[in-house]
Amino acid sequence: MVFHAPPADGVEVTLTVEPRADRVELRAMDASDGLETLPGFRPRPPDVGVAGSHSSEMLAVARTYPL
């Protein structure tokens, strides 16, 4: 599931898992624009492009939770 610009108070999700599942993990990730506001940020050189489908400076943070 992907939520673009979720509300400030978050999104509530209920997952139903097959009883035979040995192990279930949930991976949560946030990708935010605005690196230029971080202390020490230096823009990339003009001859260095961006890869993937995003065209701006972006920070992604993820964590996996065992359930």
Summary of the structure (lengths in Angstrom):
residues: 67
radius of gyration: 17.0
end to end distance: 17.2
largest distance: 52.3
contacts: 74
relative contact order: 0.33
helix: 4%
strand: 27%
